[in-house]
Amino acid sequence: MLRRLFLALPLLLAPLAFAADSGLPNPQVVIKTSQGDITVRLFRDKAPVTVENFLQYVDEGFYSGTIFHRVIPNFMIQGGGMLPDMSEKETRDPIVNESKNKLHNMRGTLAMARTADPDSATAQFFINQRTNLRLDWAPGQPGYTVFGEVTDGMNVVDYISTAPVQTVGPHADVPVEPVIIKEIVRKSLL
């Protein structure tokens, strides 16, 4: 009996191990901040390049110690690329813009930050604190790629958006007291 159990155990555990490593269609991450946790579901099925890029940064621990460096109430909070001293972390090459994925910049969605070049996103992201449809793709207007949504912790996003801000060098809307991203980790499915 015990021998059968030992033989069956790997067969029972294999699907769990496969599920954890196979990259299920929409993985989840937890953004652990100095103000609380934000849980996000990623849309790998709608923005595969963006999600894989983001998860690479997550798995490398890139986001640990970065800050939400741009906070605009009733708009969004942006982070993931700057340190508390406002120095920018070095990133990998930019990725292709996937804003034609028909996902909208709705309240609580996560999108990639970029420059005027649509294909310039690297590591920085923002969380829409309100619905910002003007950031969506439209003919002749590249948008900002939505690649996830907050499933828990929108109260933390709302709280961060109320932080008093200042201008630091060329950067406006910088929280006076840094809002630290302690780490971003994959949420376990078990």
C-alpha atoms as an extended CHARMM CRD file, in Angstrom:
* protein
*
       190  EXT
         1         1  MET       CA              0.0000000000        0.0000000000        0.0000000000  PROA      1               0.0000000000
         2         2  LEU       CA              2.7470000000        2.4230000000        0.9750000000  PROA      2               0.0000000000
         3         3  ARG       CA              4.6750000000        1.5440000000       -2.1800000000  PROA      3               0.0000000000
         4         4  ARG       CA              1.6260000000        2.4090000000       -4.3310000000  PROA      4               0.0000000000
         5         5  LEU       CA              1.3280000000        5.7290000000       -2.5480000000  PROA      5               0.0000000000
         6         6  PHE       CA              4.9760000000        6.5690000000       -3.2840000000  PROA      6               0.0000000000
         7         7  LEU       CA              4.4880000000        5.5710000000       -6.9210000000  PROA      7               0.0000000000
         8         8  ALA       CA              1.2710000000        7.5980000000       -7.2340000000  PROA      8               0.0000000000
         9         9  LEU       CA              2.5840000000       10.6840000000       -5.4410000000  PROA      9               0.0000000000
        10        10  PRO       CA              4.7110000000       11.9520000000       -8.3640000000  PROA      10              0.0000000000
        11        11  LEU       CA              1.7380000000       11.4970000000      -10.6890000000  PROA      11              0.0000000000
        12        12  LEU       CA             -0.4790000000       13.5070000000       -8.3580000000  PROA      12              0.0000000000
        13        13  LEU       CA              2.0660000000       16.2930000000       -7.8550000000  PROA      13              0.0000000000
        14        14  ALA       CA              3.1600000000       16.5850000000      -11.4980000000  PROA      14              0.0000000000
        15        15  PRO       CA              0.1480000000       18.6680000000      -12.6090000000  PROA      15              0.0000000000
        16        16  LEU       CA              0.7480000000       21.1150000000       -9.7520000000  PROA      16              0.0000000000
        17        17  ALA       CA              4.4020000000       21.5260000000      -10.6770000000  PROA      17              0.0000000000
        18        18  PHE       CA              3.4500000000       21.8860000000      -14.3350000000  PROA      18              0.0000000000
        19        19  ALA       CA              0.8470000000       24.5320000000      -13.5100000000  PROA      19              0.0000000000
        20        20  ALA       CA              3.3510000000       26.5600000000      -11.5160000000  PROA      20              0.0000000000
        21        21  ASP       CA              6.0120000000       26.4730000000      -14.2490000000  PROA      21              0.0000000000
        22        22  SER       CA              4.0320000000       26.2970000000      -17.4640000000  PROA      22              0.0000000000
        23        23  GLY       CA              3.0940000000       29.9410000000      -17.5780000000  PROA      23              0.0000000000
        24        24  LEU       CA             -0.6480000000       29.7330000000      -17.2890000000  PROA      24              0.0000000000
        25        25  PRO       CA             -2.4420000000       32.1690000000      -19.5880000000  PROA      25              0.0000000000
        26        26  ASN       CA             -2.9540000000       34.8850000000      -16.9840000000  PROA      26              0.0000000000
        27        27  PRO       CA             -0.4320000000       34.7280000000      -14.1340000000  PROA      27              0.0000000000
        28        28  GLN       CA             -0.7040000000       36.9600000000      -11.0810000000  PROA      28              0.0000000000
        29        29  VAL       CA              1.8890000000       39.0710000000       -9.2840000000  PROA      29              0.0000000000
        30        30  VAL       CA              1.9310000000       40.9580000000       -6.0140000000  PROA      30              0.0000000000
        31        31  ILE       CA              3.4460000000       44.4480000000       -5.9860000000  PROA      31              0.0000000000
        32        32  LYS       CA              4.6630000000       44.8480000000       -2.3970000000  PROA      32              0.0000000000
        33        33  THR       CA              4.9870000000       48.5500000000       -1.6040000000  PROA      33              0.0000000000
        34        34  SER       CA              5.8130000000       50.6170000000        1.4590000000  PROA      34              0.0000000000
        35        35  GLN       CA              2.0950000000       51.5340000000        1.5210000000  PROA      35              0.0000000000
        36        36  GLY       CA              0.6590000000       48.0070000000        1.1390000000  PROA      36              0.0000000000
        37        37  ASP       CA              0.2540000000       45.2230000000       -1.3920000000  PROA      37              0.0000000000
        38        38  ILE       CA             -1.3430000000       45.3800000000       -4.8380000000  PROA      38              0.0000000000
        39        39  THR       CA             -2.2990000000       42.1020000000       -6.5370000000  PROA      39              0.0000000000
        40        40  VAL       CA             -2.3920000000       42.1380000000      -10.3350000000  PROA      40              0.0000000000
        41        41  ARG       CA             -3.6280000000       39.6270000000      -12.9230000000  PROA      41              0.0000000000
        42        42  LEU       CA             -1.5300000000       39.8090000000      -16.0930000000  PROA      42              0.0000000000
        43        43  PHE       CA             -3.0900000000       39.3970000000      -19.5480000000  PROA      43              0.0000000000
        44        44  ARG       CA             -0.5960000000       37.0870000000      -21.2160000000  PROA      44              0.0000000000
        45        45  ASP       CA             -3.3040000000       36.0900000000      -23.7010000000  PROA      45              0.0000000000
        46        46  LYS       CA             -3.7570000000       39.7190000000      -24.8900000000  PROA      46              0.0000000000
        47        47  ALA       CA             -0.2420000000       41.1790000000      -24.4650000000  PROA      47              0.0000000000
        48        48  PRO       CA              2.1900000000       38.2440000000      -24.5900000000  PROA      48              0.0000000000
        49        49  VAL       CA              5.3610000000       40.2200000000      -25.3850000000  PROA      49              0.0000000000
        50        50  THR       CA              4.6380000000       42.7980000000      -22.6920000000  PROA      50              0.0000000000
        51        51  VAL       CA              3.7860000000       40.2180000000      -20.0240000000  PROA      51              0.0000000000
        52        52  GLU       CA              6.8800000000       38.1200000000      -20.7670000000  PROA      52              0.0000000000
        53        53  ASN       CA              9.0310000000       41.2620000000      -20.5890000000  PROA      53              0.0000000000
        54        54  PHE       CA              7.4420000000       42.3050000000      -17.2790000000  PROA      54              0.0000000000
        55        55  LEU       CA              7.7950000000       38.8140000000      -15.7920000000  PROA      55              0.0000000000
        56        56  GLN       CA             11.4790000000       38.7120000000      -16.7670000000  PROA      56              0.0000000000
        57        57  TYR       CA             12.0240000000       41.8800000000      -14.7510000000  PROA      57              0.0000000000
        58        58  VAL       CA              9.9580000000       40.4080000000      -11.8830000000  PROA      58              0.0000000000
        59        59  ASP       CA             11.9210000000       37.1460000000      -11.8680000000  PROA      59              0.0000000000
        60        60  GLU       CA             15.2530000000       39.0310000000      -11.9350000000  PROA      60              0.0000000000
        61        61  GLY       CA             14.2120000000       41.0820000000       -8.8840000000  PROA      61              0.0000000000
        62        62  PHE       CA             14.6480000000       44.2600000000      -10.9540000000  PROA      62              0.0000000000
        63        63  TYR       CA             11.7770000000       46.1330000000       -9.2920000000  PROA      63              0.0000000000
        64        64  SER       CA             13.0300000000       45.6730000000       -5.7130000000  PROA      64              0.0000000000
        65        65  GLY       CA             13.8640000000       49.0640000000       -4.2460000000  PROA      65              0.0000000000
        66        66  THR       CA             12.4020000000       51.0940000000       -7.1110000000  PROA      66              0.0000000000
        67        67  ILE       CA              9.7500000000       53.7240000000       -6.4370000000  PROA      67              0.0000000000
        68        68  PHE       CA              6.4930000000       55.1200000000       -7.7360000000  PROA      68              0.0000000000
        69        69  HSD       CA              8.2020000000       58.2530000000       -9.0230000000  PROA      69              0.0000000000
        70        70  ARG       CA              5.2620000000       59.9280000000      -10.7830000000  PROA      70              0.0000000000
        71        71  VAL       CA              1.9700000000       60.2630000000       -8.9520000000  PROA      71              0.0000000000
        72        72  ILE       CA             -0.9110000000       62.2710000000      -10.3910000000  PROA      72              0.0000000000
        73        73  PRO       CA             -4.2220000000       62.1400000000       -8.4620000000  PROA      73              0.0000000000
        74        74  ASN       CA             -7.2780000000       61.1820000000      -10.4900000000  PROA      74              0.0000000000
        75        75  PHE       CA             -4.9900000000       59.9280000000      -13.2750000000  PROA      75              0.0000000000
        76        76  MET       CA             -2.3120000000       57.3070000000      -12.5150000000  PROA      76              0.0000000000
        77        77  ILE       CA              0.7210000000       56.2330000000      -10.4890000000  PROA      77              0.0000000000
        78        78  GLN       CA              3.9110000000       55.3460000000      -12.3800000000  PROA      78              0.0000000000
        79        79  GLY       CA              6.9100000000       53.3890000000      -11.2130000000  PROA      79              0.0000000000
        80        80  GLY       CA              9.3190000000       50.5680000000      -11.7470000000  PROA      80              0.0000000000
        81        81  GLY       CA             12.3820000000       52.2940000000      -13.1340000000  PROA      81              0.0000000000
        82        82  MET       CA             13.7060000000       54.8780000000      -10.6970000000  PROA      82              0.0000000000
        83        83  LEU       CA             15.4620000000       54.5430000000       -7.3520000000  PROA      83              0.0000000000
        84        84  PRO       CA             14.7110000000       56.7900000000       -4.3350000000  PROA      84              0.0000000000
        85        85  ASP       CA             17.5680000000       59.1260000000       -5.3520000000  PROA      85              0.0000000000
        86        86  MET       CA             15.7830000000       59.5370000000       -8.7420000000  PROA      86              0.0000000000
        87        87  SER       CA             18.5040000000       57.7080000000      -10.6480000000  PROA      87              0.0000000000
        88        88  GLU       CA             17.1560000000       55.4920000000      -13.4180000000  PROA      88              0.0000000000
        89        89  LYS       CA             17.9390000000       51.7830000000      -13.4230000000  PROA      89              0.0000000000
        90        90  GLU       CA             19.4760000000       50.3220000000      -16.5550000000  PROA      90              0.0000000000
        91        91  THR       CA             17.0170000000       48.2070000000      -18.5390000000  PROA      91              0.0000000000
        92        92  ARG       CA             16.9740000000       45.7280000000      -21.3680000000  PROA      92              0.0000000000
        93        93  ASP       CA             16.0660000000       46.7910000000      -24.9010000000  PROA      93              0.0000000000
        94        94  PRO       CA             12.5870000000       48.2450000000      -25.5460000000  PROA      94              0.0000000000
        95        95  ILE       CA              9.7070000000       46.0360000000      -26.6310000000  PROA      95              0.0000000000
        96        96  VAL       CA              7.0950000000       46.3200000000      -29.3440000000  PROA      96              0.0000000000
        97        97  ASN       CA              3.9090000000       48.2280000000      -28.5010000000  PROA      97              0.0000000000
        98        98  GLU       CA              0.8760000000       45.9120000000      -28.1730000000  PROA      98              0.0000000000
        99        99  SER       CA             -1.7400000000       48.6280000000      -27.5920000000  PROA      99              0.0000000000
       100       100  LYS       CA             -3.8970000000       47.3280000000      -30.4650000000  PROA      100             0.0000000000
       101       101  ASN       CA             -4.8870000000       44.4310000000      -28.1750000000  PROA      101             0.0000000000
       102       102  LYS       CA             -8.3360000000       46.0190000000      -27.5730000000  PROA      102             0.0000000000
       103       103  LEU       CA             -7.7260000000       46.3720000000      -23.8390000000  PROA      103             0.0000000000
       104       104  HSD       CA             -8.6510000000       49.7810000000      -22.4740000000  PROA      104             0.0000000000
       105       105  ASN       CA             -6.8950000000       52.0120000000      -19.9560000000  PROA      105             0.0000000000
       106       106  MET       CA             -9.6830000000       51.5650000000      -17.4220000000  PROA      106             0.0000000000
       107       107  ARG       CA             -9.4660000000       52.2800000000      -13.7060000000  PROA      107             0.0000000000
       108       108  GLY       CA             -7.2790000000       49.6260000000      -12.1000000000  PROA      108             0.0000000000
       109       109  THR       CA             -5.4790000000       48.4810000000      -15.2380000000  PROA      109             0.0000000000
       110       110  LEU       CA             -1.7130000000       48.2200000000      -15.5330000000  PROA      110             0.0000000000
       111       111  ALA       CA             -0.0620000000       49.6640000000      -18.6650000000  PROA      111             0.0000000000
       112       112  MET       CA              3.4610000000       50.1840000000      -19.9390000000  PROA      112             0.0000000000
       113       113  ALA       CA              5.0390000000       53.6140000000      -19.6800000000  PROA      113             0.0000000000
       114       114  ARG       CA              6.9150000000       54.7890000000      -22.7720000000  PROA      114             0.0000000000
       115       115  THR       CA              8.2950000000       57.8570000000      -24.5080000000  PROA      115             0.0000000000
       116       116  ALA       CA              6.8240000000       59.4500000000      -27.6490000000  PROA      116             0.0000000000
       117       117  ASP       CA              8.2060000000       56.4370000000      -29.5330000000  PROA      117             0.0000000000
       118       118  PRO       CA              5.4340000000       53.7970000000      -29.3130000000  PROA      118             0.0000000000
       119       119  ASP       CA              8.0060000000       50.9730000000      -29.2200000000  PROA      119             0.0000000000
       120       120  SER       CA             10.0960000000       52.4020000000      -26.3630000000  PROA      120             0.0000000000
       121       121  ALA       CA              8.6370000000       50.6360000000      -23.3000000000  PROA      121             0.0000000000
       122       122  THR       CA             11.1330000000       48.8040000000      -21.1210000000  PROA      122             0.0000000000
       123       123  ALA       CA             10.4450000000       48.3040000000      -17.3860000000  PROA      123             0.0000000000
       124       124  GLN       CA              8.3440000000       51.2500000000      -16.1980000000  PROA      124             0.0000000000
       125       125  PHE       CA              4.6080000000       50.7720000000      -15.8170000000  PROA      125             0.0000000000
       126       126  PHE       CA              1.6560000000       52.7030000000      -14.4910000000  PROA      126             0.0000000000
       127       127  ILE       CA             -1.6020000000       51.8590000000      -12.7820000000  PROA      127             0.0000000000
       128       128  ASN       CA             -4.6090000000       53.8200000000      -13.9800000000  PROA      128             0.0000000000
       129       129  GLN       CA             -6.2670000000       55.3960000000      -10.9610000000  PROA      129             0.0000000000
       130       130  ARG       CA             -9.2090000000       56.3740000000      -13.1480000000  PROA      130             0.0000000000
       131       131  THR       CA            -10.3990000000       55.4340000000      -16.6250000000  PROA      131             0.0000000000
       132       132  ASN       CA             -8.0820000000       57.0590000000      -19.1980000000  PROA      132             0.0000000000
       133       133  LEU       CA             -9.4670000000       56.0770000000      -22.5960000000  PROA      133             0.0000000000
       134       134  ARG       CA             -7.4380000000       58.8300000000      -24.2830000000  PROA      134             0.0000000000
       135       135  LEU       CA             -4.4030000000       56.5800000000      -23.6670000000  PROA      135             0.0000000000
       136       136  ASP       CA             -5.8710000000       53.7770000000      -25.8050000000  PROA      136             0.0000000000
       137       137  TRP       CA             -4.8090000000       52.9390000000      -29.3370000000  PROA      137             0.0000000000
       138       138  ALA       CA             -6.8100000000       54.6620000000      -32.0770000000  PROA      138             0.0000000000
       139       139  PRO       CA             -6.1420000000       54.8830000000      -35.8270000000  PROA      139             0.0000000000
       140       140  GLY       CA             -3.1350000000       57.1410000000      -36.2550000000  PROA      140             0.0000000000
       141       141  GLN       CA             -2.5680000000       57.3020000000      -32.4860000000  PROA      141             0.0000000000
       142       142  PRO       CA             -0.4730000000       54.6210000000      -30.8230000000  PROA      142             0.0000000000
       143       143  GLY       CA             -1.6780000000       53.9240000000      -27.3180000000  PROA      143             0.0000000000
       144       144  TYR       CA             -0.2310000000       52.6540000000      -24.0920000000  PROA      144             0.0000000000
       145       145  THR       CA             -0.2430000000       48.8700000000      -23.7940000000  PROA      145             0.0000000000
       146       146  VAL       CA             -2.5910000000       47.5620000000      -21.1070000000  PROA      146             0.0000000000
       147       147  PHE       CA             -1.2740000000       44.2240000000      -19.8350000000  PROA      147             0.0000000000
       148       148  GLY       CA             -2.9170000000       43.6150000000      -16.4620000000  PROA      148             0.0000000000
       149       149  GLU       CA             -5.5150000000       44.6250000000      -13.9040000000  PROA      149             0.0000000000
       150       150  VAL       CA             -5.5480000000       45.1150000000      -10.1610000000  PROA      150             0.0000000000
       151       151  THR       CA             -7.5750000000       42.3610000000       -8.4860000000  PROA      151             0.0000000000
       152       152  ASP       CA             -6.8300000000       43.4060000000       -4.9060000000  PROA      152             0.0000000000
       153       153  GLY       CA             -5.2960000000       46.5380000000       -3.4140000000  PROA      153             0.0000000000
       154       154  MET       CA             -6.9240000000       49.3240000000       -5.3990000000  PROA      154             0.0000000000
       155       155  ASN       CA             -7.2680000000       51.0940000000       -2.0550000000  PROA      155             0.0000000000
       156       156  VAL       CA             -3.4480000000       51.1370000000       -1.9180000000  PROA      156             0.0000000000
       157       157  VAL       CA             -3.3130000000       52.6790000000       -5.4160000000  PROA      157             0.0000000000
       158       158  ASP       CA             -5.8410000000       55.3160000000       -4.3350000000  PROA      158             0.0000000000
       159       159  TYR       CA             -3.8290000000       56.0620000000       -1.1850000000  PROA      159             0.0000000000
       160       160  ILE       CA             -0.5530000000       56.3860000000       -3.1020000000  PROA      160             0.0000000000
       161       161  SER       CA             -2.2520000000       58.7950000000       -5.5240000000  PROA      161             0.0000000000
       162       162  THR       CA             -2.8560000000       61.2240000000       -2.6370000000  PROA      162             0.0000000000
       163       163  ALA       CA              0.8390000000       61.5360000000       -1.7450000000  PROA      163             0.0000000000
       164       164  PRO       CA              2.1380000000       65.1230000000       -1.5750000000  PROA      164             0.0000000000
       165       165  VAL       CA              4.4270000000       65.6680000000       -4.5690000000  PROA      165             0.0000000000
       166       166  GLN       CA              7.3240000000       67.8890000000       -5.5980000000  PROA      166             0.0000000000
       167       167  THR       CA              9.5600000000       68.5360000000       -8.5840000000  PROA      167             0.0000000000
       168       168  VAL       CA             12.9930000000       66.9080000000       -8.4520000000  PROA      168             0.0000000000
       169       169  GLY       CA             15.2500000000       68.1130000000      -11.2540000000  PROA      169             0.0000000000
       170       170  PRO       CA             13.3930000000       67.4630000000      -14.5040000000  PROA      170             0.0000000000
       171       171  HSD       CA             10.8770000000       65.1530000000      -12.7990000000  PROA      171             0.0000000000
       172       172  ALA       CA              7.4750000000       66.5220000000      -11.7660000000  PROA      172             0.0000000000
       173       173  ASP       CA              4.8870000000       64.8420000000       -9.5270000000  PROA      173             0.0000000000
       174       174  VAL       CA              7.4840000000       62.9940000000       -7.4210000000  PROA      174             0.0000000000
       175       175  PRO       CA              6.1860000000       61.9540000000       -3.9830000000  PROA      175             0.0000000000
       176       176  VAL       CA              7.8760000000       63.9600000000       -1.2120000000  PROA      176             0.0000000000
       177       177  GLU       CA              8.1670000000       60.7560000000        0.8370000000  PROA      177             0.0000000000
       178       178  PRO       CA              9.3050000000       57.9390000000       -1.5050000000  PROA      178             0.0000000000
       179       179  VAL       CA              6.7440000000       55.2100000000       -2.1540000000  PROA      179             0.0000000000
       180       180  ILE       CA              8.9950000000       52.1630000000       -2.3620000000  PROA      180             0.0000000000
       181       181  ILE       CA              8.3080000000       49.0440000000       -4.3990000000  PROA      181             0.0000000000
       182       182  LYS       CA              9.8220000000       46.5460000000       -1.9740000000  PROA      182             0.0000000000
       183       183  GLU       CA              9.4820000000       43.7720000000       -4.5360000000  PROA      183             0.0000000000
       184       184  ILE       CA              7.1930000000       42.3070000000       -7.1300000000  PROA      184             0.0000000000
       185       185  VAL       CA              6.6920000000       38.5540000000       -6.9120000000  PROA      185             0.0000000000
       186       186  ARG       CA              4.6600000000       35.9770000000       -8.7490000000  PROA      186             0.0000000000
       187       187  LYS       CA              1.6170000000       34.9470000000       -6.7650000000  PROA      187             0.0000000000
       188       188  SER       CA              1.6170000000       31.2570000000       -5.9910000000  PROA      188             0.0000000000
       189       189  LEU       CA             -1.2960000000       29.2880000000       -7.3900000000  PROA      189             0.0000000000
       190       190  LEU       CA             -1.1930000000       26.8760000000       -4.4630000000  PROA      190             0.0000000000
